[in-house]
Amino acid sequence: MTSTRSKDLTFHLIGHAHIDPVWLWDWREGHETVKATFRSALDRLQENPDMVFVHSSAAQYAWMEQHPALLAEVRAAVERGQWEPVGGWWVEPDVNLAHGEALARQALLGQRTFRRLLGRTARVGFLPDSFGHPGTLPQLLEQSGLEAFVFMRPGAGEIELPSNLFQWEGVDGTRLRSVRVECYNSSPTQVHTSLERNLAWRPDALTHWLGLFGVGNHGGGPTRRAMADLRALQQHPDWPTLQLDSLSGFLEAVRDAPAPVYAGELQHHARGCYAAVSSIKRLNRHGEHALMRAEKLAIMAADAGFPYPHAQLTHAWEVLLFNQFHDILAGSSIESAVREAEQQLNEVLSIAGRVSFAAVQAVADRVETRRDGQDATEVIRSLSWGPDGWVSDYGDGVPLLVFNPSGDARDEAVELELNDWHTSNLRLTDEAGQTVPHQRLQPESVNGNGRPRFVFRAQLPPFGYRMYRVLDEPSPEAEPALSATPERLENPHWTLLFEPDTGGLRGLIDRSRGLDLLIGTGAQLQVVRDDSDTWGHGARAFRQLVGVFGDARLEVVECGPVRATVRATTRYGRSTAAQTFTLYADSPEIHGQLTLDWQEPHHAVQLVFPAALSDVVATYEAPYGSVTRPADGEEEPVQSWLDVSGVARDRRGVAHPAGLALLNDSKSSASVLGGELRLTLARSPVYGHHDPATLDPARTYRYLDLGRQHTRWMLVPHQGSWQAARIPALAEQLNQPAVFTREYVHPGSWPATRSTLHLEGLPTVAVSAVKRAEEGDGLIVRLHEWGGQPAQGTVHLSGQAIPVSLRPQQVLTLHVGTGGQVQQTNFLEEPHD
């Protein structure tokens, strides 16, 4: 073993300035800091020709386009080898909470910006400050054009690794050489103090190691004092060889060094961030899915002459990706920065909404919407004036086009209102004229007498649309398949029994097997103590129960041929909650909606489902994949679903395979203890409170998540595996629902139903993205195998059959040219084997 002081040991010292563009400051101050730090770093490079400075975050280089002379100097430093762009992504995001497709776009837009502004892409993945890394990440980094990965968190006190240089193996089998650094910055005046700590960080077998030096967090980088300190240490006989270098230079030096394989996740750090600032989590999730759906709809509309809105979508993605920076998406920024992030994410939703509507309108213009091919005498006939306004007759009815953005066929509930109907009649038909059951609902407006609102189940083809028609005709009575009282809700699949005090479920009974899948009260809102800081430092779990929402008022909200709903209104302290439970006539899923007015500082609230299961396996969705974790009650990051599967015993003690999956549209923090699932809905520490800072009892503070929020969830009990129950497909449906447009009666060349993409022989594969290629007019089709099993089958796209083969949990990107040629690419849309 080489002595830590031997000159035979080489330390590669790399200049760096970690810059949080938003944290305890807003993005404007972040911009100012980047500009000043780049100037300072360039000055140090001129003074030290052997020094190299590394910097990530393409968004920060894009900011510098406002300062072209400065950016030109940076590019010149890159060209002469003194400045190394690293990371390759738009920002350094939170990689637990962002969707896998968003991380693909981090790479696509980040690396393209590096190439455009700096003349080269990054080769080293770099996330030193992100708060943990899922087991799906190696594949995503490798497909970002990256050859190695450098990180800092979790630290040595948070996870045990076989070495700080290792081969990280992801859930799909991808291996990536990875390095855990001791720190991402150093003392601004005494570099040797940081280097002293790093001497013990080096794996014993290595004669080369690295250290990052320079002032960080709020920029700064290497200082003149630091450089003088390093020069003195280079000449000192009691220090190892100190060499100024780049990350790539260090990685080349250890290319053949021993690196044990580590298969698993790099977790955990700051578990409280999985639930901090619900509004940002919700807007991010909705924005991700809104953009993915908008792109798909734009491609569906291409044959109708709809021009692909590349610039609008790229701008929206850039805004979304910036706000996935780890201190924004994690909720650890100051409140004023959070409010600005909310505004920016609402812009993303607005752009996606406008693109989606324009696309479906372009399709609607082409569809034959006449009834039996006959022209209507008038599109809208105003018949008379009544007390509620003009009474209008739509003659041949209102054509309704419902669009499915998924690669799977769907059976999905659709709610809508009609304008100026003013008739008690309403019949819904499909394209063949067959009556479709519907159920009248309360209009959104209290003055909505002439605006009938209703819900129905739409049967939709994959990646396409189907036309329905609303007619001013009596609708035949439908056979009841549901029953509802304040104590009991039932459809052919499930009986839900309600607990009168807490409004939760005291029974969830599988009618086909006579199994009650709950061992306690389900859908209960439990309050737990949370004295931790914003990040939840030191917290492994949030399970110190202090109370339960109660004083329930249960009432039947609706019961008809399509669905039945019971609402439970409860309270705790100064907080109130209204939670609805909905069963559909022919669907095994249980739908919930929760409106929570949370008013309890230093506490958290959780939605709890204690499943009556043993031999449990807990599975959590992660970015572009899933991971199994111990069912030990510790708080974990989650995306749109988690599942517990095991065995349940009936009253005779016979064991049956069973499981319970909990899906959501906006939450990202959960835990499993045995068979009990907990989804953390809100936690309320002080904004920007980081231990060891103490709170002054004489001051007034602002607390996270106080106020009103809305969450949709779905409970999917199943008899077999979560794969057989198609949990990821149902989660996509919850988060990326169908859209519709109301049309008028007109001739057209397109049929009443159309599908332009579907999968054959690929039951565990999702079409996660369809977009226009960045170069040329080809299409990008991204597939993801979510079931953890090999898949072989065919992608049918606009009449073309494309054979594909995917390994378990693989993300596969196809570039389909205008002439039908197909090439596999990486996230950068470059050829990739």
Secondary structure, 3 states (H helix, E strand, C coil): CCCCCCCCCEEEEEEECCECCCCCCCHHHHHHHHHHHHHHHHHHHHHCCCCCEEECCHHHHHHHHHCHHHHHHHHHHHHCCCEEECCCCCCCECCCCCCHHHHHHHHHHHHHHHHHHHCCCCCEEEECCCCCECCCHHHHHHCCCCCEEEECCCCCCCCCCCCCEEEEECCCCCEEEEEECCCCCCCCCCHHHHHHHHHCCCCCCCCEEEEEECECCECCECCHHHHHHHHHHHHCCCCCEEEECCHHHHHHHCCCCCCCEEECCECCCCHHHHCCCHHHHHHHHHHHHHHHHHHHHHHHCHHHCCCCCHHHHHHHHHHHHHCCEHHHHCCCCCHHHHHHHHHHHHHHHHHHHHHHHHHHHHHHHHECCCECCECCCCCCEEEEEECCEEEEECCCCEEEEEEECCCCCEEEEEEEECCCCCCCCCEEECCCCCECCEEEECCCCCCCCCCCEEEEEEEECCCEEEEEEEECCCCCCCCCCCEEECCEEECCCEEEEECCCCCCEEEEEECCCCEECECCCECEEEEEECCCCCCCCCCCCCCCEEEECEEEEEEEEEECCCEEEEEEEEEECCEEEEEEEEEECCCCCEEEEEEEEECCCCEEEEEEEEECCEEEEEEEEECCEEEEECCECCCEECCCEEEEEEEEECCCCCEEEEEEEEEECCCCEEEEECCEEEEEEEECCECCCCCCCCCCCCCCCCECCCEEEEEEEEEEEECCCCCCCCHHHHHHHHHCCCEEEECCCCCCCECCEEECEEEECCCCEEEEEEEECCCCCCEEEEEEECCCCCEEEEEEECCEEEEEEECCCCEEEEEECCCCCEEEECCCCCECC
